[in-house]
Amino acid sequence: MGLDITVLITDCAWLEQFPPQERLPRLRAAWYDDETGLWDHDAPAVEGDWCRPQGPGASVFAVYEFRDTCGSFKPHFWAGQRWESVRGHVGAALRNDVDALLSGLV
């Protein structure tokens, strides 16, 4: 296991239709859209090959995942988002403990 190495290739004609300051946000929105199917944990993973997304970004980018790398950080992102949504509803002691744990990871 090693660092995550992912290659993303996109259609320049699609990307160039947006002003330069909007290109990276547009590409991120297409990449992280749940409709791509790239984040479906029940789907069989193809390692070491090109993956074409589903949904609206299907024709504008493709992803190559290298073998034996760590994978996506998206589940970690969503875990952090879920903690933020329930944080105010837990007791102070638990909240402090979890905040201390998470701050050590960041």
Buried (B, 14 or more C-beta within 10 A) or exposed (E): EEEEEBEEEBEEEBBEEEEEEEBEEBBEEBBBBEEBBBBEEEEEEEEEEEBEBBEEBBEBBBBEBBEEBEEBEBEEEEEBEEBEEEEEEEEEEEBEEBEEEEEEEE
